[in-house]
Amino acid sequence: MLRDAQYANVAISKAFPIITTDKLNEWVQMLETTDDLTVVRAVRQFVASVKAGRESTDET
């Protein structure tokens, strides 16, 4: 987020509010030890869980 001509850290994206920075970092770190398809599957599983109400999107 741009604030006073500087980028500020935010916990949740306005574009993708269900994805927290912690969750995004988890997927990025997965790329160090696994292939892209496995990460894509993890993202899809997360989104399906959120849609089904099984996953919280709150930063806790």
N, C-alpha and C positions, 0 to 999 in steps of 0.2 A: 504494500500500500504506500502510495506516495503522500508524504506529509511534510510540509515546509521544505519542499525541494529535496527531501531525503526519503529513502525507502525505510519504512518501519516494519518490524516483524509483526505478523498477525498469526493468531492460532488457527483461524478458520478462513478459508478463501470465500470471497463473495461469489466467485464463479462456480465453485464446487463446495458448497457449505457442509456437505456430509463428510468431507475428507479433511481431517485435521492434519496439522503439520507432523504430528507424531506418527500417524498412519502413513502419510506420504514418505516420511523418512524410513519407516519400516520396509516399505516396498523398494525404495532405492537401495537400501542395505542388502536386501535379498538378491539384487543383481550381482553382488560380489561373489555369491556362493551358488547361484542357480541360473537357469536360462530364462530368457524373456517370456516364454510361454508359461512357465510356472508362475511368474509374477503376474502376468495377465490373468491367469486363473484365480490367483489370490485376490486381485482387485475385483473381478467379477463375483467371486464368492462373498466378498465384503458388501458389495452393492446389493446383492440378492438378500443378504442377511438384514441389511438396513431396511430394504423394502418390505421384508417379512416381519419387521419389528423385533428381530432377535439381537440386533447390534445397536449399541448406543452411539450417538454421534457427539455426545458431550465430551468436553475435555475434563476428565477426572483422573 
